[in-house]
Amino acid sequence: MEHELTFHKVADRALEELYDGLGTVEAKLDDCDITLSQGVLNVSLGDEYPGKSWVINKQTPNRQIWWSSPLSGPRRYEFEGLVSQMDTTLPASTYWRCTKDRKEDLWNKMKEEISSITGVVMARSQSNKMK
């Protein structure tokens, strides 16, 4: 992804999707704290799940999204494909692939980890379609 503006557009969209999807989790857990500000998504499951916090953030110079998880540790995700050819029926975050194997995507990794701890499944908002 050559252009910085394009990077910000698709990275922000992916982070917004995760944030919106985590709304179902926040609604079901009393002490959960989920924030998205300036390209950084912080997820804390609160006192009920001590030490269960994620930080997902944009790394503009590398054109990556970095991930820090209490379960899987640090990971780096890169956008795979062409923005112009994205399927808008899929979450934009599924186009961000882990640099370790290129199979794992950002949306499904977050959904898997949150669900394994809380039993709550993230739901994709219909308003998250790429524009």
C-alpha positions as CSV (number, residue, x, y, z in Angstrom):
1,M,0.0,0.0,0.0
2,E,1.9,3.0,-1.3
3,H,-0.2,6.0,-0.3
4,E,-0.3,7.0,3.4
5,L,-3.8,8.4,3.0
6,T,-5.1,5.0,1.7
7,F,-3.3,3.2,4.6
8,H,-5.1,5.4,7.1
9,K,-8.5,4.9,5.4
10,V,-8.3,1.1,5.5
11,A,-6.5,0.8,8.8
12,D,-9.0,3.2,10.5
13,R,-11.9,1.2,9.0
14,A,-10.5,-2.0,10.3
15,L,-10.0,-0.6,13.8
16,E,-13.5,0.9,13.7
17,E,-15.0,-2.4,12.8
18,L,-13.2,-4.1,15.7
19,Y,-14.4,-1.3,18.0
20,D,-18.0,-1.6,16.8
21,G,-17.9,-5.4,17.0
22,L,-16.7,-5.3,20.6
23,G,-19.7,-3.3,21.5
24,T,-21.6,-6.5,22.1
25,V,-18.9,-7.6,24.5
26,E,-18.9,-4.2,26.3
27,A,-22.7,-4.4,26.7
28,K,-22.5,-7.8,28.4
29,L,-19.6,-7.3,30.7
30,D,-20.0,-4.8,33.6
31,D,-16.4,-3.6,34.0
32,C,-15.3,-3.8,30.4
33,D,-13.5,-0.7,28.9
34,I,-13.0,-0.4,25.2
35,T,-11.7,2.8,23.6
36,L,-10.6,3.8,20.1
37,S,-8.6,7.0,19.9
38,Q,-6.0,8.3,17.4
39,G,-5.5,5.0,15.8
40,V,-5.2,3.0,19.0
41,L,-7.8,0.4,20.1
42,N,-7.6,-0.5,23.8
43,V,-9.6,-3.4,25.1
44,S,-9.7,-4.2,28.8
45,L,-12.1,-6.9,30.1
46,G,-12.0,-5.4,33.6
47,D,-11.8,-6.9,37.1
48,E,-13.8,-10.0,36.1
49,Y,-10.9,-11.0,33.8
50,P,-7.8,-9.5,35.3
51,G,-4.8,-9.0,33.0
52,K,-7.0,-9.5,29.9
53,S,-6.1,-6.4,27.8
54,W,-5.3,-5.9,24.2
55,V,-3.8,-3.0,22.4
56,I,-4.2,-2.8,18.6
57,N,-2.6,0.2,16.8
58,K,-1.6,1.6,13.5
59,Q,2.1,1.7,12.6
60,T,2.1,4.2,9.7
61,P,5.8,4.0,8.7
62,N,5.5,0.2,8.3
63,R,1.9,0.3,6.9
64,Q,1.0,-2.3,9.5
65,I,-1.4,-2.8,12.4
66,W,0.3,-4.0,15.5
67,W,-1.4,-6.3,18.0
68,S,-0.6,-7.0,21.6
69,S,-2.6,-9.8,23.3
70,P,-2.6,-11.5,26.7
71,L,-3.2,-14.8,24.9
72,S,-1.2,-14.7,21.6
73,G,1.3,-12.0,22.4
74,P,2.6,-9.5,19.8
75,R,1.6,-9.8,16.1
76,R,1.9,-7.6,13.1
77,Y,-0.8,-7.4,10.4
78,E,-0.4,-6.2,6.8
79,F,-3.1,-5.3,4.3
80,E,-3.5,-8.0,1.7
81,G,-5.0,-7.2,-1.7
82,L,-6.1,-4.1,-3.6
83,V,-8.3,-1.6,-1.9
84,S,-10.2,-1.2,-5.2
85,Q,-11.0,-4.9,-5.4
86,M,-12.2,-5.3,-1.8
87,D,-15.5,-7.2,-1.3
88,T,-17.6,-4.7,0.7
89,T,-19.7,-7.5,2.1
90,L,-16.7,-8.6,4.1
91,P,-15.2,-6.8,7.1
92,A,-12.3,-4.7,6.1
93,S,-10.4,-6.2,9.0
94,T,-10.4,-9.6,7.2
95,Y,-8.0,-8.1,4.7
96,W,-5.4,-7.5,7.4
97,R,-3.3,-10.7,7.6
98,C,-0.8,-11.7,10.2
99,T,2.8,-11.5,8.9
100,K,3.6,-14.8,10.5
101,D,1.5,-17.0,8.2
102,R,-0.7,-14.7,6.0
103,K,-3.7,-16.9,6.9
104,E,-4.8,-15.4,10.2
105,D,-6.9,-12.2,9.9
106,L,-7.4,-9.4,12.4
107,W,-11.2,-9.7,12.7
108,N,-11.3,-13.4,13.3
109,K,-8.4,-13.4,15.7
110,M,-10.0,-10.8,17.9
111,K,-13.4,-12.6,17.7
112,E,-11.7,-16.0,18.6
113,E,-9.7,-14.6,21.6
114,I,-12.6,-12.6,23.1
115,S,-15.0,-15.5,22.7
116,S,-12.6,-18.0,24.2
117,I,-12.3,-15.9,27.4
118,T,-15.8,-14.4,27.8
119,G,-18.1,-16.6,25.8
120,V,-19.4,-13.5,24.1
121,V,-19.3,-13.4,20.3
122,M,-18.5,-10.2,18.5
123,A,-21.1,-9.1,16.1
124,R,-20.4,-7.2,12.9
125,S,-22.4,-4.0,12.6
126,Q,-24.1,-3.5,9.2
127,S,-22.8,0.1,9.2
128,N,-19.3,-1.2,8.9
129,K,-19.4,-1.8,5.1
130,M,-16.6,0.0,3.2
131,K,-17.6,3.2,1.6
